[in-house]
Amino acid sequence: MTGRRRFTGVIAPILVAGVLAACAPGPGTDPAGRTSDEPPAASPSSSPDGAITTITTDLAAPWSVAFYGDTALVSERDSARILELDAQGDPREAGVIAGVAPAGEGGLLGIAVREDSLYAYYTAGGENRIERYDLTGEPGSLGLGDGEILLDGIPAARFHNGGRIAFGPDGMLYATVGDAGDRGSAQDRNAPTGKILRMSPDGRAPEDNPFPGSLVYSYGHRNPQGLAWSADGTLYSSEFGQDTWDELNVIEPGGNYGWPEVEGIAGRAGFLDPVQQWRPDEASPSGMAISGGAIHLANLRGERLRQIPLDGLATSTEHLVGEYGRLRDVTIAPDGSLWVLTNNTDGRGDPAPGDDRILRVEFGN
């Protein structure tokens, strides 16, 4: 089946609590042995030991960056535009996503590219949708064909829409969905909210999903916005907490990450704890990417790029602290450099001349 698919839940077998409990650390501690009320250790704030250059400026509430070959595509939340950047970083409008209704944190959010198609996650009134478009033309004159809705009926709200989409190494499309203000729905496996969803490129539920016939891959999330895979196929996700802890999680198929029953490291049987947590005023983690043996995590309220080594997940190094304002997304460019997207024109930041911008970050050896 292709075309429009509304989210429908299925009754799935209950996970064995003992399996999940075996994955959790002891009561009140994280994998590094800290108690749940301790923040993680972080090295002193610094700029990367490398070069920082500006790719482009004057973007309006940008949200996501994806590459079509060597060509960068950027989504703008409120204008609903897809911008194509040329080799000099100059933008041109490749298309406008019809039906986008921006409000609060909603609008045109995450984008992803597979073969000759662009996928977009966006808010349309009272629902969020995932839609696929043919990419037409050649770099320098790209356009969007007619849209095909793969999934709709995802509840939307002014806050907690999630919105990140990305293709995993398995070729499946993953999407982060916030709880849309309905806290209890995060624990309801028949609801799409408060979840990470996994689907085939045409919107079907893969046969090897943890709950038969369901798109739900993991649940118990408040507002996840980052997705990235390490070389061994491990999936990591970042998540906005409420008042206490923001999170970095290792995502396991069928895993329950606790919201709203727990926030941050709790050590409670049946819930999977984060591998690192931060106070929201130092974090608000959004987009993320993995390269060079480390997770690179863009932070909004914390206004920093956090670098977390894969062989030391309870530690981090902070870069660009307060230098460029709110950071929304980070992605790997075809040349291996990091592209970091600022987000100061989204109504919550303090825009500087030239905001918003994309920065190219090269870490030194």
Buried (B, 14 or more C-beta within 10 A) or exposed (E): EEEBBEBEBEEBEEBEEEEBBEEBBEEBBBBBEBEBEEEBEBEEEEEBEBEBEEBBBEBBBBBBBBBBEEBBBBBBBBBBBBBBBEEEBEBEEBBBBEBBBBBEBBBBBBBBBBEEBBBBBBBBEEBBBBBBBBBEEEBEEBBBBEBBBBBBBBBBBEBBBBBBBBBBEEEBBBBBBBBBBBBEBBBBBBBBBBBBBBBBBEBBBBEEBBBEBBBBBBBBBBBBBBBBBBEEEEBBBBBBBBEEBBBBBBBBBBBBBBBBBBBBBBBBEBBBBBBBBBBBEBBBBBBBBBBEEBBBBBBBBBBBBBBBBBEEBBBBBBBBBEBBBBBBBBBBBEEEBBBBBBBBBBEEBEBBEEBBBBBBBBBEE
